[in-house]
């Protein structure tokens, strides 16, 4: 029996995707249907079930047949600085403070609308080729970034990054005005939510954060902020403001179910409980945290407390790529093999299905759009990713979710749909020439080296 029916055989549908394995419902439960089909109409999933049942009466409907593929919800990236790919490789092998000391001056002399659009377009190609259908961004010149993402078909949630001065030399009055205008011009709707991104409690003052809370008022938006990424950050904020970063954020009125905390590596048990209690979410960025030697976030304690934890790549200047499949694998492995928070090494920690949930539905929930995407369920938008499991580095497939988490890579991503629209087909982007995009990014790097 099919899992729900929103369209009867013979009704107009846009697409049928049939795969050897389809992960349906909550990815954390790992329910896998063998030889199943997903029916898409008007960008939404209208039926899911065994192919032999779903295809009855739909023999003339265009069907994408994917043998030895697993179909999963589109992946969700919960923290990124997409246009930083133009700075990739510029500050490797440094801790966060030394990394920022190199990157921030580079940004200050690098940003133009054209560069941000070209760089974000290249980042969007990298993301969709890695199976990502939705990403949040935290960067500057957001209209340019949106144009770059839209040219590829990536769903991008974004908005002003708030920091006085910064690479755009904007005053705080200009920054806070832009934040209010963004909320006015881009209200929430379905899978879209506007984003405001105060950089951190060590770069934005308590007074400024309180002013931002007044601008937001009761309006629906995502408040994205770096928080407790390093021990040094916690110490600096405590010395300056008399409280830890989470204290400062909460005192300003900005800790709520709309808050997305990037990193959260150095949270104490009481802070974990507070985050869970208010319904805030954490964007876990294990690759960036490892490369910058920031530490390992207490993800198992956060999950045990009931907090929402999604996966993020961070920016390419710090993590080098936007491969959420790789982040998923690293997250699963690092929490098995290391101690973090109150938890010691444990081979059963963060199993494949939980890692997949963090990369999909939990990520969507962290962005406040879990009712619309993040799982293959009737009524949700058709954000789908198909991964080829037939390669010698993957076969034999005993558990498709385990194969996805521990064996597959972005090179195995074969097809991606965003709201039913194909953005990757046969392993290539549909709407842009990848060679031209790569050449543009290379030229960007050359321009910046000469600046």
C-alpha positions as CSV (number, residue, x, y, z in Angstrom):
1,X,0.0,0.0,0.0
2,X,1.3,3.4,-0.9
3,X,2.1,5.9,1.9
4,X,-0.7,8.4,1.4
5,X,-2.3,9.5,-1.8
6,X,-2.6,13.1,-2.9
7,X,-3.1,12.3,-6.6
8,X,-5.0,9.5,-8.2
9,X,-3.8,7.5,-11.2
10,X,-4.6,9.5,-14.3
11,X,-4.2,12.9,-12.5
12,X,-1.6,15.2,-14.0
13,X,1.8,14.7,-12.3
14,X,5.1,16.2,-13.1
15,X,7.4,13.4,-12.3
16,X,7.8,9.9,-11.0
17,X,11.1,8.8,-9.5
18,X,11.7,5.1,-9.0
19,X,14.7,3.8,-7.1
20,X,15.9,0.5,-5.7
21,X,15.8,2.0,-2.2
22,X,13.8,5.0,-0.9
23,X,14.2,6.3,2.6
24,X,10.7,7.4,3.6
25,X,9.4,9.3,6.7
26,X,11.7,10.4,9.5
27,X,15.2,9.5,8.2
28,X,16.3,8.8,11.8
29,X,13.9,5.8,11.9
30,X,15.6,4.5,8.7
31,X,12.5,3.1,7.0
32,X,13.7,2.0,3.6
33,X,11.3,0.8,0.9
34,X,12.8,-1.5,-1.8
35,X,12.0,-0.7,-5.4
36,X,9.8,2.2,-4.5
37,X,8.5,5.3,-6.4
38,X,7.8,8.9,-5.5
39,X,5.2,10.8,-7.4
40,X,5.6,14.6,-7.7
41,X,3.0,17.1,-8.8
42,X,3.3,20.9,-8.6
43,X,6.6,20.6,-6.9
44,X,5.2,18.5,-4.0
45,X,5.3,14.8,-3.1
46,X,1.8,13.4,-3.7
47,X,2.4,9.6,-3.3
48,X,5.1,7.3,-2.1
49,X,5.1,3.5,-2.1
50,X,6.1,0.3,-3.7
51,X,6.7,0.9,-7.4
52,X,4.3,-1.9,-8.5
53,X,1.5,-0.1,-6.7
54,X,2.4,3.5,-7.4
55,X,2.9,3.0,-11.2
56,X,-0.5,1.3,-11.8
57,X,-2.4,3.6,-14.2
58,X,0.7,5.8,-14.7
59,X,2.4,3.9,-17.4
60,X,2.5,7.0,-19.6
61,X,3.9,9.3,-16.9
62,X,7.6,10.2,-17.4
63,X,9.5,8.0,-14.9
64,X,13.1,8.4,-13.8
65,X,14.4,4.9,-13.2
66,X,17.4,4.7,-10.8
67,X,18.8,1.2,-10.4
68,X,21.2,0.6,-7.5
69,X,20.4,4.1,-6.2
70,X,19.1,5.2,-2.9
71,X,16.7,8.2,-2.9
72,X,16.9,10.4,0.2
73,X,15.6,13.8,1.2
74,X,17.6,16.6,-0.1
75,X,20.5,17.5,2.2
76,X,20.4,20.7,4.3
77,X,23.4,22.8,5.1
78,X,22.8,24.7,8.3
79,X,25.9,27.0,8.4
80,X,28.0,28.4,5.5
81,X,29.8,31.5,4.2
82,X,29.3,30.6,0.5
83,X,31.3,33.3,-1.3
84,X,34.3,32.5,0.8
85,X,35.2,29.9,-1.8
86,X,37.2,32.7,-3.5
87,X,39.4,32.7,-0.4
88,X,39.8,28.9,-0.4
89,X,43.4,27.9,0.6
90,X,44.3,31.4,1.8
91,X,44.6,30.6,5.6
92,X,45.1,26.9,6.1
93,X,46.7,25.3,9.2
94,X,45.8,28.1,11.6
95,X,43.5,28.3,14.6
96,X,40.4,30.5,14.4
97,X,42.0,33.7,15.7
98,X,44.9,33.4,13.3
99,X,42.6,32.4,10.5
100,X,40.4,35.5,10.9
101,X,43.5,37.7,11.1
102,X,44.3,36.6,7.6
103,X,40.9,36.3,6.0
104,X,39.1,39.4,7.3
105,X,41.6,41.9,5.6
106,X,41.4,39.8,2.4
107,X,37.6,40.2,2.5
108,X,37.8,43.9,3.1
109,X,39.6,44.5,-0.2
110,X,37.9,41.7,-2.2
111,X,34.1,42.1,-2.0
112,X,32.1,43.5,-5.0
113,X,28.6,42.5,-6.0
114,X,29.9,40.7,-9.1
115,X,32.5,38.7,-7.2
116,X,30.0,37.6,-4.6
117,X,27.5,36.5,-7.2
118,X,30.1,34.5,-9.2
119,X,31.5,33.0,-6.0
120,X,28.1,32.0,-4.7
121,X,27.1,30.5,-8.0
122,X,30.2,28.3,-7.8
123,X,29.3,27.4,-4.2
124,X,25.8,26.5,-5.3
125,X,27.2,24.2,-7.9
126,X,29.3,22.5,-5.3
127,X,26.4,22.2,-2.9
128,X,23.9,20.7,-5.3
129,X,26.5,18.3,-6.8
130,X,26.9,17.2,-3.2
131,X,23.2,16.5,-2.8
132,X,22.2,19.7,-1.0
133,X,18.9,21.3,-1.8
134,X,18.8,23.9,0.9
135,X,21.5,26.0,2.5
136,X,21.6,28.9,4.8
137,X,24.3,31.6,4.2
138,X,26.0,34.2,6.3
139,X,27.7,36.6,4.1
140,X,27.7,40.1,2.7
141,X,26.0,41.6,-0.4
142,X,23.1,39.2,0.0
143,X,21.2,40.1,-3.2
144,X,24.3,39.1,-5.2
145,X,24.5,35.9,-3.3
146,X,20.8,35.1,-4.0
147,X,21.3,35.7,-7.7
148,X,24.2,33.3,-7.8
149,X,22.3,30.6,-6.0
150,X,19.1,31.0,-8.0
151,X,21.1,30.6,-11.3
152,X,21.9,27.0,-10.2
153,X,18.6,26.2,-8.5
154,X,19.7,26.0,-4.9
155,X,17.3,27.1,-2.2
156,X,19.2,29.7,-0.2
157,X,18.1,31.2,3.0
158,X,20.1,34.4,3.7
159,X,20.0,37.9,4.9
160,X,22.3,40.7,6.2
161,X,25.3,39.8,8.2
162,X,25.6,42.2,11.1
163,X,28.9,43.5,12.2
164,X,29.9,47.2,12.5
165,X,32.5,48.0,9.9
166,X,33.5,44.6,8.5
167,X,34.6,44.1,4.9
168,X,31.8,46.4,3.6
169,X,32.8,49.3,6.0
170,X,29.1,49.8,6.9
171,X,28.2,51.7,10.0
172,X,26.0,50.1,12.6
173,X,23.2,52.4,11.7
174,X,23.4,51.3,8.1
175,X,23.6,47.6,9.2
176,X,20.6,47.7,11.5
177,X,18.5,49.7,9.0
178,X,19.3,47.0,6.3
179,X,18.2,44.3,8.8
180,X,14.8,45.9,9.2
181,X,14.3,46.5,5.5
182,X,15.2,42.9,4.8
183,X,12.5,41.6,7.1
184,X,10.0,44.0,5.6
185,X,10.9,43.0,2.0
186,X,11.3,39.3,2.5
187,X,8.7,37.9,4.9
188,X,8.6,34.2,5.7
189,X,6.6,32.0,3.4
190,X,6.7,28.2,3.1
191,X,10.3,27.1,2.6
192,X,11.6,30.7,2.8
193,X,12.6,32.4,6.0
194,X,14.6,35.6,6.1
195,X,17.9,35.4,8.0
196,X,19.7,38.0,10.2
197,X,23.2,37.1,11.1
198,X,24.9,39.0,13.9
199,X,28.5,37.7,13.6
200,X,29.1,36.9,17.3
201,X,28.9,38.2,20.8
202,X,32.6,39.1,20.6
203,X,32.1,41.3,17.5
204,X,28.6,42.7,18.2
205,X,28.0,44.5,21.5
206,X,25.2,43.7,24.0
207,X,23.7,47.1,23.2
208,X,23.7,46.3,19.5
209,X,22.2,42.9,20.0
210,X,19.4,44.4,22.1
211,X,18.8,46.9,19.3
212,X,18.6,44.1,16.9
213,X,16.0,42.3,19.1
214,X,13.9,45.4,18.9
215,X,14.1,45.5,15.1
216,X,13.0,41.9,14.9
217,X,10.1,42.4,17.3
218,X,7.7,39.5,16.8
219,X,8.5,38.9,13.2
220,X,9.5,35.5,11.9
221,X,13.1,35.1,10.9
222,X,16.2,33.0,11.6
223,X,18.7,34.6,14.0
224,X,22.0,33.0,13.0
225,X,25.1,33.7,15.2
226,X,28.5,32.2,15.9
227,X,28.6,31.1,19.5
228,X,31.1,29.4,21.8
229,X,33.2,28.2,18.8
230,X,36.5,28.4,20.9
231,X,37.4,28.5,24.5
232,X,39.2,31.8,23.8
233,X,35.9,33.3,22.6
234,X,34.1,32.4,25.8
235,X,36.9,33.9,27.8
236,X,37.0,37.2,25.8
237,X,33.2,37.6,26.1
238,X,33.2,36.8,29.8
239,X,35.9,39.4,30.4
240,X,34.3,42.1,28.3
241,X,30.6,41.6,29.2
242,X,30.5,39.7,32.5
243,X,28.9,36.6,31.0
244,X,29.5,33.8,28.5
245,X,28.2,34.2,24.9
246,X,24.9,32.4,25.6
247,X,24.3,34.7,28.6
248,X,24.9,37.8,26.4
249,X,22.6,36.5,23.7
250,X,19.8,35.6,26.1
251,X,20.1,38.9,28.0
252,X,19.6,40.7,24.7
253,X,16.4,38.8,24.1
254,X,17.8,36.8,21.1
255,X,17.7,33.3,22.5
256,X,14.5,31.6,21.2
257,X,13.2,28.8,19.0
258,X,14.2,31.0,16.0
259,X,17.9,31.1,17.1
260,X,20.5,29.0,15.2
261,X,23.8,28.7,17.0
262,X,26.7,28.0,14.8
263,X,29.3,25.7,16.2
264,X,28.5,25.5,20.0
265,X,31.8,23.6,20.6
266,X,32.3,24.9,24.2
267,X,28.9,24.7,25.8
268,X,28.6,23.7,29.5
269,X,25.8,21.4,30.7
270,X,23.6,24.2,32.0
271,X,23.8,26.0,28.6
272,X,22.9,22.8,26.8
273,X,19.8,22.5,28.9
274,X,18.9,26.2,28.2
275,X,19.3,25.7,24.5
276,X,17.0,22.7,24.5
277,X,14.5,24.3,26.8
278,X,13.9,27.3,24.5
279,X,14.0,25.3,21.3
280,X,17.1,26.9,19.8
281,X,19.1,24.8,17.3
282,X,22.8,24.2,16.8
283,X,24.7,24.0,13.5
284,X,27.4,21.3,14.0
285,X,30.4,21.9,11.8
286,X,32.8,19.1,12.7
287,X,35.1,19.5,9.7
288,X,35.8,23.2,10.3
289,X,36.1,22.6,14.0
290,X,38.7,19.9,13.5
291,X,40.7,21.9,11.0
292,X,40.8,25.0,13.1
293,X,41.5,22.9,16.3
294,X,38.5,24.4,17.9
295,X,37.4,21.1,19.5
296,X,34.5,18.7,19.3
297,X,31.1,19.9,20.0
298,X,29.0,18.1,22.8
299,X,26.6,16.9,20.2
300,X,25.6,13.7,22.1
301,X,24.7,15.8,25.1
302,X,22.7,18.2,23.0
303,X,20.8,15.4,21.4
304,X,20.2,13.7,24.8
305,X,18.8,17.0,26.1
306,X,16.4,17.2,23.2
307,X,18.1,20.0,21.3
308,X,17.9,20.2,17.5
309,X,21.3,19.7,15.8
310,X,21.9,20.1,12.1
311,X,25.0,19.8,10.1
312,X,27.0,22.7,8.6
313,X,30.0,23.0,6.4
314,X,31.1,26.5,7.5
315,X,33.0,28.5,4.8
316,X,35.4,27.0,2.3
317,X,38.2,29.1,3.6
318,X,38.1,27.2,6.8
319,X,36.6,23.8,5.9
320,X,37.8,23.8,2.2
321,X,34.6,22.3,0.8
322,X,30.8,22.2,1.0
323,X,30.4,18.5,1.0
324,X,27.6,17.7,3.5
325,X,27.9,14.0,2.8
326,X,31.5,14.2,4.0
327,X,30.4,16.3,7.0
328,X,27.8,13.6,7.8
329,X,30.5,10.9,7.8
330,X,33.0,12.9,9.8
331,X,30.2,13.7,12.4
332,X,29.4,10.0,12.8
333,X,33.0,9.0,13.1
334,X,34.3,11.8,15.4
335,X,31.6,11.2,18.0
336,X,32.4,7.5,18.0
337,X,36.1,7.9,18.4
338,X,36.5,10.9,20.7
339,X,35.2,12.3,24.0
340,X,33.0,15.4,23.9
341,X,30.9,16.9,26.7
342,X,30.0,14.1,29.2
343,X,30.5,11.4,26.6
344,X,33.5,9.1,26.0
345,X,34.3,7.1,22.9
346,X,31.5,4.8,21.9
347,X,31.2,2.9,18.6
348,X,27.4,3.0,18.9
349,X,27.3,6.8,19.0
350,X,25.7,8.8,16.2
351,X,24.7,5.8,14.0
352,X,24.2,6.2,10.3
353,X,20.5,6.9,10.5
354,X,21.0,9.6,13.1
355,X,23.7,11.2,11.0
356,X,21.4,11.1,7.9
357,X,18.6,12.7,10.0
358,X,21.0,15.5,11.1
359,X,21.9,16.1,7.4
360,X,18.2,16.3,6.3
361,X,15.2,16.6,8.6
362,X,17.1,18.0,11.6
363,X,18.7,20.5,9.4
364,X,15.3,21.6,8.0
365,X,14.0,21.8,11.6
366,X,17.0,23.9,12.6
367,X,16.0,26.3,9.8
368,X,12.4,26.3,10.9
369,X,11.2,24.7,7.6
370,X,10.9,21.1,8.7
371,X,7.1,21.1,8.1
372,X,7.8,21.6,4.4
373,X,11.0,19.7,3.6
374,X,13.6,17.3,5.1
375,X,11.8,14.0,4.6
376,X,10.1,12.1,1.9
377,X,6.5,12.4,3.0
378,X,3.3,13.2,1.2
379,X,2.6,16.9,1.2
380,X,6.2,18.1,1.5
381,X,8.0,19.8,-1.3
382,X,9.9,17.4,-3.5
383,X,13.5,18.0,-2.4
384,X,15.1,14.7,-3.4
385,X,18.7,13.4,-3.8
386,X,19.6,10.2,-5.6
387,X,22.9,8.6,-4.8
388,X,24.4,5.8,-6.9
389,X,25.5,2.9,-4.8
390,X,26.8,0.6,-7.6
391,X,30.5,1.6,-7.5
392,X,33.3,-0.8,-6.5
393,X,33.9,1.4,-3.4
394,X,30.4,0.9,-2.2
395,X,29.2,-2.6,-3.2
396,X,27.9,-4.9,-1.8
397,X,25.0,-2.9,-0.4
398,X,23.7,-4.6,2.8
399,X,22.2,-1.4,4.3
400,X,21.7,1.5,1.9
401,X,21.7,4.1,4.7
402,X,25.0,2.7,6.1
403,X,26.5,2.6,2.6
404,X,25.4,6.2,2.1
405,X,26.9,7.4,5.4
406,X,30.2,5.4,5.4
407,X,31.0,4.6,1.8
408,X,29.4,7.1,-0.6
409,X,30.8,10.5,-1.6
410,X,29.6,13.5,-3.5
411,X,30.9,12.0,-6.6
412,X,28.2,9.3,-6.3
413,X,25.4,11.9,-6.3
414,X,23.5,11.3,-9.5
415,X,20.4,13.4,-9.4
416,X,18.9,16.2,-7.3
417,X,15.5,17.9,-7.4
418,X,14.6,21.1,-5.6
419,X,10.8,21.4,-5.2
420,X,10.5,18.9,-8.1
421,X,12.7,20.8,-10.4
422,X,15.8,18.9,-11.6
423,X,19.0,20.7,-10.7
424,X,21.4,17.8,-11.2
425,X,20.9,15.1,-13.7
426,X,23.4,12.2,-14.6
427,X,25.8,13.7,-12.1
428,X,25.9,17.2,-13.7
429,X,24.3,20.5,-13.1
430,X,21.3,21.2,-15.3
431,X,21.2,25.0,-15.6
432,X,24.9,26.1,-15.8
433,X,28.1,24.9,-17.5
434,X,30.3,23.6,-14.6
435,X,33.5,24.2,-16.6
436,X,32.6,27.9,-17.1
437,X,31.7,28.2,-13.4
438,X,35.1,26.6,-12.4
439,X,36.9,28.9,-14.7
440,X,35.2,31.9,-13.3
441,X,36.1,30.8,-9.7
442,X,39.7,30.3,-10.8
443,X,39.8,33.8,-12.3
444,X,38.4,35.2,-9.0
445,X,41.3,33.6,-7.1
446,X,43.8,35.2,-9.5
447,X,42.1,38.6,-9.2
448,X,42.4,38.4,-5.4
449,X,46.0,37.3,-5.4
450,X,46.8,40.4,-7.5
451,X,44.8,42.8,-5.3
